[in-house]
Amino acid sequence: MTERIYNFSAGPAVLPVPVLEQARDEMLSLPGVGMSVMEISHRSKTFDEIIAGAEGGMRELMGIPENYRVLFLQGGASLQFSMVPMNLLTDGASADYVITGSWGKKALKEAKKVGATNVAADLADSRYTRTPEPHELKLDGGAAYVHITSNETIEGVEWKDEPQVGDVPLVCDASSDIMSRPVDVSKYALIYAGAQKNLGPSGLTVVIIREDLPPRAPEGLPTMLDYRTHAENRSLYNTPNTWGIYILNLVCKWARERGGLEAIYKENQEKARLIYDAIDATDFYRGHAAPESRSLMNVTWRLPTEELEKQFVKEATAAKLDGLKGHRSVGGIRASIYNAFPREGCEALVSFMREFERKNG
């Protein structure tokens, strides 16, 4: 099959077509180099320019202050579940975790293996349909850090504003909504994200960390799990994911050409509104997330029965609307519509939803 279908997968997710086309054209040989980016030395002048372009692109798009380091690591966000507490959760301290869904629970599980934790809020009673109100947060003013997941991919719940944590460092797993909207990076001490939603291919992880944090890490950490190693060596202590960084550089160029994060945010709002309006227009579809906490990246909903949900996914796939099956842990339907997902795909899904209801409602 050479025709592209609409890919609603939660990740690895859709990439911008212009990025894929340029990567295809340069796969065998980078211009003027005679080798693929997957063959060149990570210490070459050519790759220096690529990694500097990727970092510069993120700094420009996100407005990352000068006193933050941008690290390109591996291991996915799941490794950061361990690296964050290993580096920041010092002896005698405790870390606050705000649980708004499945990924927050996994982050907490790993942190407990490293040190003391406090659950500042757990929205399980709401079936993870929303983020907490300020009065629901039981924060420790002396915590080593506060951890949130800005967008829960599985439940489709997204923070609209950061929690107020005072002087405590705020740490955020932004894997599924990074660069989807403007964010004041200075409000965070550390932001981490797997690349495979909005930034590039799987296998690359980005960590944005305030430069005063790595020196706080305890001595004796494994070399590759110590933020100091990567900060001091510009992410080149060992061979990084050269292909992933190359694609990230191209994605940043694409995002700038789209008008930056303000323009991308507007597009994301419009795309999500199309689907949420279709859900709200009928009792046949029931949205999972509370309206005030709805994700712009992952739209989740249910149908009257599981049998109808299975039929919906099967028929949608046949109609070239792929990846709509909800996560195995919660079921239902999930449409992941990251930055590169086209508006036309959302319109096609809405049209399918209306026809499916007409036949089965």
C-alpha positions in Angstrom: 0.0 0.0 0.0 1.4 3.4 -1.0 -1.6 5.5 -0.2 -1.5 7.1 3.2 -4.4 6.5 5.5 -5.6 8.5 8.5 -3.4 7.4 11.4 -5.2 8.0 14.8 -2.6 6.0 16.7 -1.5 7.2 20.1 2.1 6.5 19.3 4.3 6.0 17.4 2.1 8.6 15.8 1.6 10.6 12.6 4.6 12.7 11.3 4.4 15.7 9.0 4.3 14.6 5.4 6.9 17.2 4.4 9.3 15.8 7.0 8.8 12.3 5.8 9.4 13.4 2.2 12.6 15.2 3.1 13.8 12.3 5.2 13.0 9.9 2.2 15.0 12.1 -0.2 18.0 12.3 2.2 17.8 8.7 3.4 20.8 7.5 1.3 22.9 10.6 1.5 22.7 14.0 3.3 23.3 16.8 0.8 27.0 17.3 0.3 27.9 14.5 2.7 27.6 11.3 0.7 26.3 9.3 3.7 23.1 8.7 5.5 22.5 10.5 8.8 22.4 7.0 10.3 26.0 6.4 9.1 27.8 9.7 10.0 29.7 10.1 13.2 27.8 11.7 16.0 31.0 13.8 16.6 31.2 15.1 13.1 30.7 18.7 12.1 27.6 17.7 10.1 25.9 16.1 13.1 27.0 19.1 15.3 24.9 21.2 13.0 21.9 18.8 13.2 21.8 18.5 17.0 22.3 22.3 17.4 19.5 22.8 14.9 17.2 20.5 16.9 18.0 22.2 20.2 17.8 25.7 18.7 14.4 24.8 17.1 13.0 23.7 20.4 14.3 26.7 22.2 12.8 29.1 19.7 9.4 27.4 19.5 9.0 26.8 23.2 10.8 29.9 24.4 13.2 27.9 26.6 15.2 30.2 28.8 19.0 30.2 28.7 19.3 28.7 32.2 17.8 25.5 31.0 19.6 22.6 29.3 18.0 20.6 26.5 19.0 16.9 26.7 18.5 14.3 24.0 18.3 10.9 25.7 17.0 7.4 25.1 14.8 5.0 27.1 11.5 6.8 26.6 9.5 8.6 29.2 9.4 5.4 31.1 13.1 5.6 31.9 12.5 9.2 33.2 10.0 7.7 35.7 13.2 6.4 37.4 15.8 9.0 36.4 13.8 11.9 37.9 13.6 10.5 41.5 17.2 9.1 41.2 18.5 12.6 40.5 16.1 14.8 42.4 14.7 12.7 45.3 17.6 13.1 47.8 17.8 11.3 51.2 15.4 12.5 53.8 13.1 14.2 51.2 9.8 13.2 49.7 8.3 13.9 46.3 4.7 14.9 45.6 2.8 13.1 42.8 -0.5 14.2 41.3 -2.2 11.3 39.7 -4.6 12.1 36.8 -4.4 8.8 34.9 -2.5 5.7 34.0 0.9 7.3 33.2 1.0 9.2 36.4 0.4 6.0 38.3 3.3 4.3 36.5 5.6 7.3 37.3 4.6 7.0 41.0 5.3 3.3 41.0 8.9 3.8 39.9 9.5 6.7 42.2 8.4 4.6 45.2 11.3 2.3 44.4 13.8 5.2 44.9 12.5 7.1 47.9 9.6 8.6 49.8 6.6 9.8 48.0 3.3 11.6 48.8 0.2 11.4 46.7 -0.9 15.0 46.5 -4.0 14.1 44.7 -5.4 11.0 43.0 -8.4 11.4 40.7 -9.3 7.7 40.7 -12.7 8.5 42.3 -13.6 10.4 39.1 -12.5 7.5 37.0 -9.7 9.8 35.8 -12.0 12.1 34.0 -10.5 15.4 35.1 -7.6 17.3 36.7 -7.8 18.4 40.3 -9.1 21.6 41.6 -6.6 23.7 43.6 -8.2 22.9 46.9 -7.9 19.1 46.2 -4.1 19.3 46.1 -2.4 18.2 49.4 1.1 19.5 48.6 4.1 19.4 50.9 5.8 22.7 50.9 9.1 21.0 51.6 8.9 18.4 48.8 11.8 17.7 46.6 9.5 18.2 43.6 5.9 18.0 42.4 5.3 15.6 39.5 2.4 15.9 37.0 1.4 14.3 33.7 0.3 17.2 31.5 -1.8 15.0 29.2 -3.0 11.5 30.0 -2.9 9.8 26.7 -5.1 6.8 27.8 -7.9 8.7 29.5 -7.7 11.9 27.3 -7.3 14.3 30.3 -5.2 17.4 30.0 -4.1 20.1 32.4 -5.1 23.5 31.1 -3.0 25.4 33.7 -0.1 24.4 35.8 -0.8 23.7 39.5 0.6 26.4 41.9 3.4 24.7 43.8 5.3 27.7 45.2 9.1 27.3 45.3 8.9 23.5 44.9 10.3 22.3 41.6 7.6 21.3 39.2 8.3 18.2 37.1 6.2 17.4 34.1 5.8 14.3 31.8 4.7 16.2 28.7 5.1 13.2 26.3 1.8 13.5 24.5 1.2 17.3 24.4 4.7 18.8 24.2 4.8 21.6 21.6 1.1 21.4 21.0 0.5 24.8 22.6 2.6 27.7 24.1 3.8 26.9 27.6 5.8 29.1 30.0 8.8 26.8 30.5 10.0 28.9 33.4 7.2 27.6 35.5 8.8 24.2 35.4 12.0 22.8 36.8 12.0 19.8 34.4 9.9 18.7 31.4 10.4 15.4 29.8 8.8 13.8 26.8 9.1 10.7 24.5 9.4 12.0 21.0 7.0 9.7 19.3 3.8 11.8 19.6 4.7 15.4 18.5 8.5 15.6 18.1 9.7 12.7 16.0 10.2 8.9 16.0 10.2 6.5 18.9 13.6 6.0 20.6 14.3 9.6 21.3 13.5 11.3 24.6 13.8 15.1 25.3 14.5 16.4 28.8 14.4 20.2 29.4 16.0 20.8 32.8 16.8 23.9 34.8 20.6 24.0 35.1 20.6 24.2 38.9 19.1 20.8 39.2 21.7 18.4 37.9 24.3 19.4 40.5 21.9 18.5 43.2 22.0 14.8 42.3 23.6 12.4 44.8 27.0 11.1 44.0 27.4 7.5 42.8 24.6 7.4 40.3 25.1 5.1 37.3 26.8 7.2 34.7 24.1 7.0 32.1 21.3 7.7 34.6 22.9 10.9 35.9 21.7 14.1 34.3 25.1 15.7 34.9 26.6 13.2 32.4 24.4 14.4 29.6 24.3 18.1 30.5 28.1 18.3 30.7 28.6 16.4 27.4 25.8 18.1 25.3 23.9 14.7 25.0 27.0 13.2 23.3 28.5 11.2 26.1 27.6 8.1 24.1 26.1 7.7 20.6 22.7 9.4 20.7 19.7 8.6 18.5 21.1 10.4 15.5 18.1 9.6 13.3 15.6 10.7 15.9 17.5 14.0 16.4 17.6 14.6 12.7 13.8 14.1 12.4 13.2 16.4 15.4 15.3 19.1 13.7 13.0 18.7 10.6 9.9 18.8 12.7 11.0 22.0 14.3 11.5 23.6 10.9 8.0 22.4 9.9 6.5 23.8 13.0 8.1 27.2 12.4 6.8 27.2 8.8 3.3 26.5 10.2 3.5 29.7 12.2 4.9 28.4 15.5 3.1 27.1 18.5 0.4 29.8 18.6 -0.7 28.8 15.1 -0.4 25.1 15.9 -2.4 25.5 19.1 -5.2 27.2 17.1 -5.3 24.3 14.6 -5.3 21.8 17.4 -8.2 23.5 19.1 -10.2 23.5 15.9 -9.4 19.8 15.1 -10.5 18.7 18.6 -13.6 20.8 18.5 -14.8 19.0 15.4 -14.8 15.7 17.2 -16.0 16.8 20.6 -18.9 18.6 18.9 -19.9 15.4 17.2 -19.7 13.5 20.5 -21.8 16.1 22.3 -24.4 16.3 19.6 -25.9 12.9 20.5 -26.4 10.4 23.4 -25.1 7.6 21.2 -21.5 8.8 21.9 -20.4 9.5 25.5 -17.2 11.4 26.1 -14.9 10.2 28.9 -13.2 13.4 30.0 -15.0 16.2 31.7 -15.4 19.1 29.3 -13.0 21.4 31.3 -10.3 18.8 31.2 -10.6 17.5 27.7 -7.4 16.7 25.9 -6.6 18.4 22.5 -4.4 15.4 21.6 -6.4 12.3 22.6 -10.2 12.4 22.3 -11.7 9.5 24.2 -15.3 8.3 24.2 -17.6 5.2 24.5 -20.5 3.7 22.6 -23.6 2.1 24.1 -22.0 -1.4 24.1 -18.6 -3.0 23.8 -19.9 -4.9 20.8 -20.7 -1.7 19.0 -17.3 -0.3 19.9 -15.6 -3.3 18.3 -17.8 -2.9 15.2 -17.0 0.8 15.1 -13.2 0.1 15.1 -13.5 -2.6 12.5 -15.5 -0.5 10.1 -13.4 2.6 10.7 -10.3 0.7 9.9 -11.8 -0.6 6.7 -12.6 3.0 5.9 -8.9 3.9 6.3 -9.4 5.5 9.7 -6.8 3.5 11.6 -5.8 3.3 15.3 -9.1 4.2 16.9 -9.3 1.4 19.4 -9.1 2.6 23.0 -6.2 1.5 25.2 -6.6 -2.1 26.4 -6.8 -0.9 30.1 -9.9 1.2 29.6 -11.5 0.2 26.3 -13.7 2.5 24.2 -12.6 4.7 21.3 -9.6 7.0 21.2 -8.7 9.4 18.4 -5.2 10.8 18.8 -4.8 14.0 16.8 -1.3 15.3 17.4 0.2 18.3 15.7 0.8 16.6 12.4 -2.6 15.0 12.1 -4.6 16.8 9.3 -7.9 18.5 9.8 -9.2 16.5 6.9 -8.8 13.3 8.9 -10.9 14.8 11.7 -13.6 15.7 9.2 -13.5 12.2 7.8 -13.9 10.7 11.3 -16.9 13.0 12.1 -18.6 12.0 8.9 -18.0 8.3 9.7 -19.3 8.8 13.2 -22.6 10.3 11.9 -23.1 7.5 9.4 -22.3 4.8 11.9 -24.9 6.2 14.3 -27.4 6.5 11.6 -27.0 2.7 10.9 -26.7 1.5 14.4 -28.3 4.1 16.7 
